[in-house]
């Protein structure tokens, strides 16, 4: 479809945007993104490496392969796209543009503070800080055409791909200009394993040290380009009626076929490259060849194939909307609460009560932990929303925003 056709399609799909069933579809996508992101994040909640496999056997290697072939980097794009669409939804409410801008930025300030608390008190892998930092750019893009949003979104994602494959490009440009002349991370106060084995003060000190990079200096390295690129694309897809499920099933089937045809070969190559570079999986599978362009091929394939996940989600929702999709919708209605709940649960499991050893579980055990967490979150979301209109953190976010405004 040409860019002119994309822009023309906006007028034909604007009407269904605020219909209740379309909002339900967005809740379903948010819930799916939250539970899918858990699989991608669980190695970092439970250890210090996603690629390490300590004791490879059939079950752990299959789980390791599933991590990369199906889950890693497939659901974060959906979550970022929904965040961009959320800005459009908020802006569609009747209010003066200046009032909306003030409300939106206040809301993002509160989100930023929640992210800082999350990163330092619970888990340094927080994404809320990045989303809040991206928010002002979304305000600038509210009235952009779908074609412009897509072009700029793809451009930003391309920067992310280049920096990931060739970090020296980042080091010789942005890092040299912004950080290398004054930032000194210093020595880690302990190893991450020692921090989890110690008291909470040890863990807080480690998180504070780690956040120097993983949050702050990583923003211009890989976080902003990736997140903001998908946010812009999500805004475009929302304006076109794609993201909220306003297109017919044939459209989503074609999107799935195209995304898999283009993305799957890159993903498969990238996974083979990871097998060849892995010190335990490679020997176990008998493939120890170093393949070039490991990062850029895998991330490009994941970015494209994430649209196949989006298409499948919409086909599933259109076919089974009702009691089948309702549990996931409720998870999505409490997306912020459920995202933060991951960190709370695993802090309790690996640090407070030490139910399981930190940085010692292979991927098959991690998948079992994910399944139990899914069951807990689905049940918790169902029970909570049976008594309250929104999740507890969502309610806090709204109250704090209102108090500041």
C-alpha positions as CSV (number, residue, x, y, z in Angstrom):
1,X,0.0,0.0,0.0
2,X,1.4,3.4,-1.0
3,X,1.8,6.2,1.5
4,X,-0.9,8.2,-0.2
5,X,-3.2,5.3,0.1
6,X,-2.3,5.0,3.8
7,X,-3.2,8.6,4.4
8,X,-6.4,8.3,2.5
9,X,-7.4,5.2,4.5
10,X,-7.3,7.3,7.7
11,X,-10.6,9.0,6.9
12,X,-12.4,5.7,6.3
13,X,-11.3,4.2,9.7
14,X,-11.6,7.1,12.0
15,X,-15.2,6.4,12.9
16,X,-14.8,3.1,14.8
17,X,-11.9,4.4,17.0
18,X,-13.9,5.1,20.1
19,X,-16.4,2.2,19.9
20,X,-16.4,0.0,22.9
21,X,-15.4,-3.1,21.1
22,X,-12.3,-1.4,19.7
23,X,-11.3,-0.4,23.2
24,X,-11.8,-4.0,24.2
25,X,-9.4,-5.1,21.5
26,X,-6.8,-2.6,22.8
27,X,-7.2,-4.1,26.3
28,X,-6.7,-7.5,24.8
29,X,-3.5,-6.4,23.1
30,X,-2.2,-4.8,26.3
31,X,-2.8,-7.9,28.2
32,X,-1.2,-10.1,25.6
33,X,1.8,-7.7,25.5
34,X,2.2,-7.8,29.3
35,X,2.2,-11.6,29.5
36,X,4.4,-12.0,26.4
37,X,6.9,-9.5,27.7
38,X,7.2,-11.5,30.9
39,X,8.8,-14.4,28.9
40,X,11.3,-12.0,27.4
41,X,12.1,-10.4,30.8
42,X,12.1,-13.4,33.0
43,X,15.8,-14.3,32.4
44,X,16.7,-10.7,33.7
45,X,14.3,-11.0,36.7
46,X,15.8,-14.4,37.6
47,X,19.5,-13.9,36.5
48,X,22.1,-11.8,34.8
49,X,22.0,-13.3,31.3
50,X,19.3,-14.3,28.8
51,X,21.7,-16.4,26.6
52,X,23.4,-18.5,29.3
53,X,22.3,-22.1,29.6
54,X,24.1,-23.9,32.5
55,X,23.0,-27.5,31.9
56,X,21.7,-28.0,28.4
57,X,19.3,-30.9,27.8
58,X,16.3,-31.4,25.5
59,X,13.8,-29.4,27.5
60,X,16.1,-26.5,28.4
61,X,17.4,-26.1,24.8
62,X,13.9,-26.2,23.4
63,X,12.9,-23.5,25.9
64,X,16.0,-21.5,25.0
65,X,15.1,-21.7,21.3
66,X,11.5,-20.8,22.0
67,X,12.7,-17.7,23.9
68,X,14.5,-16.4,20.8
69,X,12.3,-17.8,18.0
70,X,8.9,-16.8,19.5
71,X,9.1,-14.3,22.4
72,X,12.2,-12.1,22.6
73,X,11.5,-8.6,21.1
74,X,8.1,-9.6,19.8
75,X,5.8,-8.1,22.5
76,X,7.7,-5.0,23.5
77,X,7.0,-3.4,20.1
78,X,3.3,-4.1,20.6
79,X,3.4,-2.4,24.1
80,X,5.3,0.6,22.6
81,X,2.8,0.9,19.8
82,X,-0.1,0.8,22.3
83,X,1.6,3.6,24.3
84,X,1.7,5.8,21.2
85,X,-1.9,5.0,20.4
86,X,-2.8,5.8,24.0
87,X,-1.6,9.4,23.5
88,X,-3.9,9.7,20.5
89,X,-6.8,8.3,22.6
90,X,-6.2,10.8,25.4
91,X,-6.0,13.7,23.0
92,X,-9.3,12.7,21.5
93,X,-11.1,13.7,24.7
94,X,-12.8,17.1,24.5
95,X,-10.5,19.8,26.0
96,X,-8.4,22.7,24.8
97,X,-5.1,21.7,23.3
98,X,-3.1,23.6,25.9
99,X,-5.1,21.9,28.7
100,X,-4.4,18.5,27.2
101,X,-0.7,19.2,26.8
102,X,-0.5,20.2,30.5
103,X,-2.5,17.1,31.6
104,X,-0.5,14.7,29.4
105,X,2.9,16.0,30.5
106,X,1.8,15.9,34.2
107,X,0.7,12.3,33.6
108,X,4.1,11.5,32.1
109,X,5.9,13.2,35.0
110,X,4.1,10.9,37.4
111,X,4.9,7.9,35.2
112,X,8.6,9.0,35.2
113,X,8.6,9.0,39.0
114,X,7.0,5.6,39.1
115,X,9.7,4.4,36.8
116,X,12.5,5.8,38.9
117,X,11.0,4.1,42.0
118,X,10.6,0.8,40.1
119,X,14.2,0.9,38.7
120,X,15.8,1.7,42.0
121,X,13.6,-0.1,44.5
122,X,12.6,-3.2,42.6
123,X,14.3,-3.9,39.2
124,X,16.7,-1.9,37.0
125,X,15.2,-3.2,33.8
126,X,12.3,-0.7,34.0
127,X,10.9,0.7,30.8
128,X,8.6,3.4,32.2
129,X,11.4,5.9,32.4
130,X,12.0,5.5,28.7
131,X,8.4,5.9,27.8
132,X,8.0,9.0,29.9
133,X,11.1,10.5,28.3
134,X,9.6,9.8,24.8
135,X,6.3,11.4,25.7
136,X,7.0,15.0,24.6
137,X,7.8,13.8,21.1
138,X,4.4,12.1,21.0
139,X,2.8,15.5,21.6
140,X,4.6,16.9,18.6
141,X,3.4,14.1,16.4
142,X,-0.3,14.0,17.3
143,X,-1.3,15.6,14.0
144,X,1.2,14.0,11.7
145,X,0.0,11.9,8.8
146,X,0.3,8.1,9.0
147,X,2.9,8.1,6.3
148,X,5.1,10.6,8.1
149,X,4.8,8.7,11.4
150,X,5.8,5.4,9.7
151,X,8.8,6.9,7.9
152,X,10.1,8.6,11.0
153,X,9.3,5.5,13.1
154,X,11.3,3.3,10.7
155,X,14.2,5.7,10.7
156,X,14.4,5.7,14.5
157,X,14.3,1.9,14.6
158,X,17.1,1.9,12.0
159,X,19.3,3.9,14.4
160,X,18.6,1.4,17.1
161,X,19.6,-1.5,14.7
162,X,22.9,0.3,13.7
163,X,23.9,1.1,17.3
164,X,23.2,-2.5,18.4
165,X,25.2,-4.1,15.6
166,X,28.0,-1.6,15.6
167,X,28.3,-0.1,19.1
168,X,31.5,1.7,18.1
169,X,29.2,4.0,16.0
170,X,27.4,5.1,19.2
171,X,30.7,5.3,21.1
172,X,32.3,7.6,18.6
173,X,29.2,9.8,18.3
174,X,26.7,10.2,21.0
175,X,28.6,8.6,23.8
176,X,31.7,10.7,23.1
177,X,29.6,13.9,22.9
178,X,27.3,13.2,25.9
179,X,29.0,10.9,28.4
180,X,32.6,9.8,27.9
181,X,34.2,13.1,29.1
182,X,32.4,13.1,32.5
183,X,30.7,9.8,33.3
184,X,32.5,7.3,35.5
185,X,30.4,4.4,36.6
186,X,32.9,3.2,39.2
187,X,33.2,-0.3,40.5
188,X,30.1,-2.3,41.2
189,X,29.5,-2.6,45.0
190,X,29.1,-6.3,44.6
191,X,28.1,-8.9,42.0
192,X,24.4,-9.2,41.2
193,X,24.3,-12.7,42.7
194,X,25.9,-11.4,45.9
195,X,23.4,-8.5,46.0
196,X,20.4,-10.9,45.8
197,X,21.9,-13.1,48.4
198,X,22.6,-10.2,50.8
199,X,20.2,-7.8,52.5
200,X,18.0,-5.3,50.7
201,X,20.6,-2.5,51.2
202,X,23.0,-4.6,49.2
203,X,20.5,-5.0,46.4
204,X,19.6,-1.3,46.4
205,X,23.2,-0.3,46.2
206,X,23.7,-2.7,43.2
207,X,20.5,-1.4,41.5
208,X,21.7,2.2,41.9
209,X,25.1,1.4,40.4
210,X,23.5,-0.6,37.5
211,X,21.0,2.1,36.7
212,X,23.7,4.5,35.8
213,X,24.0,2.7,32.5
214,X,20.9,0.6,32.1
215,X,18.6,3.6,32.5
216,X,20.3,6.9,32.0
217,X,23.2,6.6,29.6
218,X,21.4,3.8,27.7
219,X,18.6,6.2,26.8
220,X,20.4,7.5,23.7
221,X,22.2,4.2,23.1
222,X,19.3,1.9,22.4
223,X,16.2,2.7,24.5
224,X,14.8,5.9,23.0
225,X,15.3,4.9,19.3
226,X,13.6,1.6,19.7
227,X,10.7,2.7,21.9
228,X,9.9,6.0,20.1
229,X,10.2,4.3,16.7
230,X,7.5,1.8,17.6
231,X,5.4,4.5,19.3
232,X,5.2,6.5,16.1
233,X,4.4,3.4,14.1
234,X,1.7,2.6,16.6
235,X,0.2,6.1,16.2
236,X,0.1,5.6,12.5
237,X,-1.5,2.2,12.7
238,X,-4.1,3.6,15.2
239,X,-5.0,6.4,12.8
240,X,-5.4,3.8,10.0
241,X,-7.6,1.6,12.2
242,X,-5.1,-1.3,12.1
243,X,-4.1,-1.3,15.8
244,X,-7.6,-1.3,17.2
245,X,-8.8,-4.1,14.9
246,X,-11.0,-2.0,12.6
247,X,-9.7,-3.8,9.5
248,X,-11.3,-7.0,8.0
249,X,-9.7,-10.4,8.8
250,X,-8.2,-10.6,5.3
251,X,-6.1,-7.6,6.0
252,X,-4.6,-9.2,9.1
253,X,-4.0,-12.5,7.4
254,X,-2.0,-10.7,4.7
255,X,-0.1,-8.8,7.3
256,X,0.8,-12.1,9.0
257,X,2.0,-13.6,5.8
258,X,4.1,-10.6,4.8
259,X,5.6,-10.2,8.3
260,X,6.6,-13.8,8.5
261,X,7.9,-14.0,4.9
262,X,10.2,-11.0,5.5
263,X,11.0,-11.3,9.1
264,X,11.3,-15.1,9.8
265,X,14.4,-15.7,7.6
266,X,16.2,-12.9,9.6
267,X,15.1,-14.4,12.9
268,X,16.2,-17.9,12.0
269,X,19.6,-16.6,10.8
270,X,20.0,-14.6,14.0
271,X,19.1,-17.6,16.2
272,X,21.6,-19.7,14.3
273,X,24.2,-17.0,15.0
274,X,23.3,-17.1,18.6
275,X,23.6,-20.8,18.7
276,X,27.0,-20.7,17.2
277,X,28.2,-18.1,19.7
278,X,26.8,-19.8,22.7
279,X,29.3,-21.7,24.8
280,X,26.9,-24.4,25.9
281,X,24.0,-24.5,23.4
282,X,26.3,-24.5,20.4
283,X,28.3,-27.6,21.4
284,X,25.1,-29.3,22.5
285,X,23.5,-28.8,19.1
286,X,26.8,-29.3,17.2
287,X,26.8,-25.9,15.7
288,X,29.7,-23.6,16.8
289,X,30.2,-21.4,13.8
290,X,30.6,-17.6,14.3
291,X,28.2,-15.9,11.9
292,X,28.4,-12.2,11.0
293,X,25.8,-9.6,11.6
294,X,24.3,-11.5,14.5
295,X,22.5,-8.6,16.2
296,X,21.1,-6.6,13.3
297,X,19.6,-9.6,11.6
298,X,17.9,-10.9,14.7
299,X,16.6,-7.6,15.8
300,X,15.4,-6.7,12.3
301,X,13.6,-10.0,12.0
302,X,12.0,-9.6,15.4
303,X,10.8,-6.1,14.5
304,X,9.2,-7.2,11.3
305,X,7.7,-10.5,12.7
306,X,6.2,-8.6,15.7
307,X,3.6,-7.5,13.2
308,X,2.7,-11.1,12.6
309,X,2.1,-11.4,16.3
310,X,-0.1,-8.3,16.1
311,X,-2.1,-9.8,13.2
312,X,-2.6,-13.1,14.9
313,X,-3.8,-11.4,18.1
314,X,-6.4,-9.5,16.1
315,X,-7.6,-12.6,14.3
316,X,-7.9,-14.4,17.6
317,X,-9.8,-11.5,19.2
318,X,-12.2,-11.2,16.3
319,X,-12.9,-14.9,16.4
320,X,-13.1,-15.5,20.1
321,X,-14.1,-12.1,21.6
322,X,-16.1,-12.7,24.8
323,X,-15.5,-15.1,27.6
324,X,-12.3,-16.5,25.9
325,X,-10.6,-13.1,25.6
326,X,-12.0,-11.5,28.8
327,X,-9.3,-12.8,31.1
328,X,-6.5,-11.3,29.0
329,X,-8.5,-8.1,28.6
330,X,-8.6,-7.7,32.3
331,X,-4.8,-8.2,32.5
332,X,-4.6,-5.4,29.9
333,X,-6.9,-3.1,31.9
334,X,-4.4,-3.4,34.7
335,X,-1.3,-3.3,32.4
336,X,0.8,-0.9,34.6
337,X,-0.1,-2.8,37.8
338,X,0.7,-6.2,36.2
339,X,4.0,-4.9,34.7
340,X,5.2,-3.7,38.1
341,X,3.8,-6.8,39.8
342,X,6.3,-8.9,37.9
343,X,9.2,-7.2,39.7
344,X,7.4,-7.4,43.1
345,X,6.8,-11.2,42.7
346,X,10.4,-12.0,41.6
347,X,11.9,-9.8,44.2
348,X,10.0,-11.8,46.8
349,X,10.9,-15.1,45.2
350,X,14.6,-14.5,44.6
351,X,15.6,-12.0,47.3
352,X,13.2,-11.6,50.2
353,X,12.1,-15.2,50.8
354,X,14.8,-16.9,48.5
355,X,12.4,-19.5,47.4
356,X,14.5,-20.1,44.3
357,X,18.2,-19.5,43.7
358,X,19.0,-16.4,41.7
359,X,20.9,-16.8,38.5
360,X,20.8,-20.6,38.6
361,X,17.7,-21.6,36.6
362,X,17.7,-22.7,33.0
363,X,15.0,-21.7,30.5
364,X,12.7,-24.7,31.0
365,X,12.5,-23.9,34.7
366,X,11.9,-20.2,33.9
367,X,9.1,-21.1,31.5
368,X,7.4,-23.0,34.4
369,X,7.8,-19.9,36.6
370,X,6.2,-17.8,33.8
371,X,3.2,-20.1,33.6
372,X,2.6,-19.9,37.3
373,X,2.9,-16.1,37.2
374,X,0.5,-15.9,34.2
375,X,-2.1,-17.9,36.2
376,X,-1.6,-15.7,39.3
377,X,-1.9,-12.4,37.3
378,X,-5.0,-13.6,35.4
379,X,-6.7,-14.6,38.6
380,X,-5.6,-11.4,40.5
381,X,-6.8,-9.1,37.6
382,X,-10.1,-10.9,37.5
383,X,-10.7,-10.7,41.2
384,X,-9.5,-7.1,41.5
385,X,-11.6,-5.7,38.6
386,X,-14.6,-7.5,40.0
387,X,-14.5,-5.1,42.9
388,X,-12.8,-2.0,41.5
389,X,-12.9,0.0,38.2
390,X,-9.2,0.0,37.6
391,X,-6.0,-1.5,38.9
392,X,-4.3,-0.1,42.1
393,X,-1.3,1.5,40.4
394,X,-3.6,2.9,37.6
395,X,-5.8,4.5,40.3
396,X,-2.7,5.9,42.1
397,X,-1.4,7.3,38.7
398,X,-4.7,9.0,38.1
399,X,-4.9,10.5,41.6
400,X,-1.3,11.8,41.6
401,X,-1.9,13.3,38.2
402,X,-5.1,15.0,39.3
403,X,-3.4,16.3,42.5
404,X,-0.5,17.9,40.6
405,X,-2.8,19.4,37.9
